[in-house]
């Protein structure tokens, strides 16, 4: 997430000038979810990236409904590190082989 308060004017101007097409913010840290919610409520974002993973469903209660309400795309990150899966393909491959 960095420092969204400082970066907002820069990002806003870059989009207005056509230097960037999409504006978003990304965090995989649960302790930053409150700040992420504040940014979602205060800014017009095109996307957010969150740790919506097999081992973390915390975003379902507030963040995903808010993203739907605000019409913000969601990028899901970090499928399940305890399964040695760093991509969704690895996650489904691991889960799929464990069902046999």
C-alpha positions in Angstrom: 0.0 0.0 0.0 2.9 2.4 0.6 1.6 5.8 1.5 -1.7 6.3 -0.4 -2.4 9.7 1.1 0.8 11.1 -0.5 0.4 9.2 -3.7 -3.2 10.1 -4.4 -2.7 13.5 -6.1 0.2 12.1 -8.2 -1.9 9.1 -9.3 -5.0 11.2 -9.9 -3.1 13.6 -12.1 -1.4 10.8 -14.0 -4.7 9.3 -14.9 -6.3 12.6 -15.8 -3.3 13.3 -18.1 -3.7 9.9 -19.8 -0.3 8.6 -18.6 -2.0 5.6 -16.8 -5.2 3.9 -17.7 -6.1 2.1 -14.5 -5.5 3.1 -10.8 -5.5 0.6 -8.0 -4.0 -0.4 -4.7 -2.7 -3.6 -3.4 -2.0 -5.2 0.0 -1.7 -8.7 1.3 -1.4 -7.7 4.9 -4.5 -8.1 7.1 -3.4 -5.2 9.4 -3.7 -2.8 6.4 -7.3 -3.8 5.6 -8.8 -0.9 7.6 -6.6 1.6 5.7 -7.5 -0.2 2.4 -11.2 0.3 3.2 -10.6 4.0 3.9 -9.0 4.3 0.5 -11.8 2.4 -1.3 -14.3 4.7 0.3 -12.4 7.9 -0.5 -11.0 7.3 -4.0 -12.3 6.2 -7.3 -10.2 3.0 -7.9 -10.3 0.7 -10.9 -8.9 -2.3 -9.0 -7.7 -3.6 -5.7 -5.3 -6.4 -5.0 -5.9 -8.4 -1.8 -4.8 -11.6 -0.1 -7.9 -13.5 -0.9 -6.4 -16.9 -0.4 -7.4 -20.4 0.7 -5.9 -19.5 4.1 -7.4 -16.0 4.4 -11.1 -15.4 3.8 -11.2 -12.2 5.9 -11.8 -10.0 2.9 -15.2 -11.6 2.3 -17.0 -9.7 5.1 -16.3 -6.1 4.2 -13.8 -5.6 1.4 -15.4 -7.7 -1.3 -18.9 -6.4 -0.7 -17.5 -2.8 -0.7 -15.6 -3.5 -4.0 -18.8 -4.8 -5.6 -20.7 -1.7 -4.4 -18.1 0.6 -5.7 -17.6 -1.4 -8.9 -13.9 -2.0 -8.3 -12.2 -5.0 -9.9 -10.5 -7.4 -7.4 -7.2 -9.2 -8.0 -6.8 -12.2 -5.7 -3.3 -12.9 -4.5 -1.3 -15.6 -2.7 -3.4 -18.8 -3.0 -1.9 -20.8 -0.1 1.6 -20.7 1.1 1.3 -23.6 3.5 0.6 -25.8 0.6 3.8 -24.5 -1.2 1.5 -22.9 -3.7 2.5 -19.5 -4.9 0.0 -19.4 -7.9 -3.6 -20.4 -8.2 -2.5 -23.1 -10.7 -0.2 -24.6 -8.2 -3.0 -24.5 -5.6 -5.5 -26.3 -7.7 -2.8 -28.8 -8.8 -2.0 -29.6 -5.2 -5.6 -29.8 -4.1 -6.5 -31.8 -7.1 -3.8 -34.4 -6.5 -4.7 -34.7 -2.8 -8.3 -35.7 -3.7 -7.2 -38.9 -5.5 
